[in-house]
Amino acid sequence: MAGKGRNILVIKHGALGDVILAEGPFQAIRAHHHDARIVLLTTKPFAAFLEKSGLFDEIWVDERPRLWQLSKILPLVRKLRRGNFARVYDLQTSTRSTSYYRLFPHRRKPEWCGIVKGATHQHKSPLRTKIHTIERHIDQLGVAGITNIPAPDFSWAMTDISKYALPARYALLVPGGSAHRPEKRWPAIRFAELAEYLTAQGITPVLIGGKAEADAIETIREACPEAIDLSARTELGDLASLGAGAELAVGNDTGPLHLIAAVGCKTVVLFSRASDPEMSRPRGRDVRVLREAFLADLPLTRVIGELDLAS
């Protein structure tokens, strides 16, 4: 069903890491439906970024209203129904996105690629909750006849980072993570020690994060004044360009590291027992995973051992 003039809906809300991992599937859907009008339903943080990809004819922002917020639910229902979609690819497969299947009239339901009961292309694999997100997408799209999932291409995302005046040799340190999941963070003092080590090797640490990482970044900067603080200054496109130019990156299991790894940067990602790298690790040309049940127990020497600075 790749016919000309068809309207296709793709659903992917987030979070950032999941959106980055969906880039290859996005490209595959566009290639399969090259003449179709493709609409992406996503959330506000990713709309402007994904618009630059050129893979979608329109991007709709889903405010994810509560069921009782009729003033927001009803416009969404009307918009979906008026979209005249021939097929929907639900790459989110959440309770919310699955529920949208029921918003279409019974006699006018589009073909649906997802997990909802009644879908024309239902992904029923018992392994879907046991495999990495990328493999899950590949398996799901295969049910709908899309079998060629390319490596993600983020060349469209690159921005001019000359404004940061970075040295020739720099490494990205990403000490952040979910604010409500402190157990997913390597202690800031360990990142500080790593920054000092990199500086001694002639590599300038560049610190990436947001306001939630202010304390961690202050700790690093106090120990290593040579580190460059780009926290709260970078856009997603900047992260892509920074990753493409960096010698390496080290960080916690967090969204920005997915984009940095995806553009080919040598990446060391740190996992605790709070999440499973087999299900959600960043993917890229050279991604190494270190896992310790409690990240406070992960020694600096193990991280340094993965850097291969002499190679």
N, C-alpha and C positions, 0 to 999 in steps of 0.2 A: 504494500500500500504506500507507494512512493510517488503517487501520481501528481501531476501538475495542478496547481490551484487548490490543493488541500490545505486545511488549517490544522496545525498541530500544536498541542499544548504540552509543555514540559514543566513539571513541578519540582522545585528544589529550593527549600527555605534556608538551609544553613545547618550548622554553624560554618565558620570560615574553612576549617580543615575539610569538612565534607564537600563544600563548594569547590575547593581546589581539586579534590579527588574526583569530582564529577566532570572535570574539563574534557578528558578523553571521551566519555560518553556523550557530552554535549556535541563535540566535533563529529562523532559517529552518527548522531541523530541528524545533524545538518547534512552530512554527506549522503545519508540514506534518503532524505527528503529534500534534495537540493533545490527543487522547484516550489516547495511548499512555503506557506506563510507560517513561521514558527514563533509562538509566543512563550515566553518564560514567565512563570509565576514564582516570585521569590520574595525575600524580605528587603526592607529598605537599606540595610547596611551593604548589600551586594549589588543593588540595581545599577548604579552608575558605573561600577567597576565592570560588570558583565556586559553592559551595553557596548563597551569598547571592543569586545571580542568580535563583533560582527556576525555572530552565530545566530542571532535572534532578530526577527523583524520588529518585534515589540517586547517590552518588558513591563509586566504588571507587578505592582507592589501589593503583597498580601499583608494586611495589618493583623492577620490572625485573630479576628474578633471572637469574643466569647459567644456562646449560643444565645445568651440573653441580650446581646447587643444588636437588636434587630435593625437599628439604623445603619449598621455596618455590614451585617450578614446579608440583608436583602440586596444591596447594590452588588455585592460579590456574586450572589446567585444569578442576578440579571446579567451581569457581565459574562459569567461563564456560559450561560445558556445562549446568549447572543453571539458568542464567539464562533458558533457553528463549527466546532472542532470535530474532525473525522477521527482523530486518535489522541489519546492522552498518555504521556509517559510520566508516571509517578515515580520519580527517583528519590523522593523523600520517604515514601512508604511508612509514614507515621500515622497515628490514629487520626490526626487532623486531615492530612492529605488523602487518606483512604476514605474519609467521610465525604469528601467532595464528590465522589462517584454518585452518591445519593442525591446530590443537588441537581443532577440532570434528569429531565423527564424520562419515564420508563421507555417510551417508544422512540426517544431521540438520544439515547445514550451513545456516546462515542465509543469506538474501540478503546480498550483500556489495557495498558501494560503496567501491571502492579500486582499487589497481593490481595486486593479486595475480592471477595466472593462474587462471582458473576462476571469478572473481567474476561474479555475475549482472549487476552494474552496474560494469563495469571501465572505469576512466579510462585510455584509451590514447592521449590526445592527445600528439603529438610535441612540442607546445609547453609541456608541463607543467613542464619543467625550465628554461624560458626566460622565464617570465612571473612577475609578482608573486604572492606567496602568496595574496592575496585573489582575484585573477583565477583562480588555480589552483583554489581552493575553489569558486568560482562555476561553473567549467567542470565540475568533478567532480560537484557536486551536481546540475547540470543533467542529467547522465547518468541520475540516479535520479529525475528528474521534479520536482526542486525548483528552480524558476526565479526565485523572488522572494527575493533576499538583501537584507535591510534594512541601513541604516546601523547601526552598533553603538550600543547604548544602555547606558551605564554609570551611569544614575541610581541603580540599586540598590546601587552600590558606594560612593556618597558617605558620608563620615563627618564628624563634627563636628571641625573643625580650630581652633575658637576657643581651644583650650588652647595653641596656639602664639602667640597674641596678635600676629599679623602686621600690618604696616602696610597701609594701603589700596592702595598701589602696590608691588608686588613682582614680581620675575622669578625663575624657577627656573633654576639652573645645575646641570647633570648631568655632572660631569667624569669619571665612571667608565666602565666597560666590562669586557669579559671580562679576568679577571686574567692569563690566558695569552695575551692578544692585545694587548700594549702598543701595537702599531702602529695600533690603532683609537682611540687616545686623542689628542686635542688636548693639547698640553703644558699642565700646570697653571699655568705662569706666564702663558700667554695667557688662561686663564680668570680669573686674578687681575687682569689688565689690563682684561678685560671687566667684572669686578665693580666696579672703580674707575670705569670709564666710566658704568656704570648708576647708581652712587651719585651721580655728578655730575649726572645727569639727574633726580634725585629718585626713583629706583626702587631699592628695597632688594633686593640679591641674596639669594636663599634657596638654600642648598646642599643637594643631594640626593645620597645615596650610602650605602654601607655601610662596613664595616670595611676593605675592600680599597681604599677611596678616602681613607683617613685622611691619608696623606702629601699627596695632591693638595689636599685640603680645608684642611690646615694651611697649605700654601703660599698658598692664596687668602685665608685669614683673616689671615695675617701682612701681606699687602699691603693688605687691605681689612677692617679690624676691624668695619666696619658690617654686613658680611655676616652673615646668620643661619644657623647651622649646624644643620641637621636630620638630618644623617647618622646612620644607625643608629637613628633615632627614629620613622620613618614606616612604616606598614603600606600595603598596596596601595590600600586604600580612601582613605587619607590622600592618596596621590598623585593619585587621581582628583579629590578636592576641591581640592587645591592647584592642580592644572592648570586647573580650572574657574574659579578666582579670580585666576590670574596674568595679568599683562599679556603675558608672553611666556615662552618657555623656550628655552634653548640647551643642547645636549648632544651627546655622542658617540652612535654607533650602539649603543644599549643598551636593554634591556627597559623600564625605567621611562619612557623617553621615548615609547615606543609608547602607554602608557596616558595620559600627559599630553597627547599630540597627539590621541588618540581622543576626549577630552572637549571638544575645540574650542579648545584653547589654541594661540595663534600659536607655531609651533615652528620653530626652525632646527636641523637635524640635520647633523652633520659626519661625512663618510665619507672614508675613505682608500681606497687601491687594494685593501685586504684584503677588502672586501665590496662588493656591487653594489646600489646603491639601487633599481635597476629591479626587483630581485627581492625586496627585503626592507625598503624604507623604511617608516617610520611613516606612517600615513594619518590624516587629520583634515581639519578645515575649512580650515586655513591652515598647510601644512607646506612649508617651503623647504629644499632640499638644497644643501649646499656640499660639493664633493668635490675633494680634492687627493691626489695619489698618496701623498705623505708629509705627514701632518697637521702636522708641525713646520714645513712650508713655507706653511701657511695663515695669512695675515696677519690681524691683528685688524680692519683696516679693511674687509675683505670681509665679516666677520661683522656688524660694525656696520652695514654697508650694507644688510643684509637685515632690520634691526629695524624700520625705518619708524616711529621714535618720534614723528615729527612728524605722522603721519597719524591 
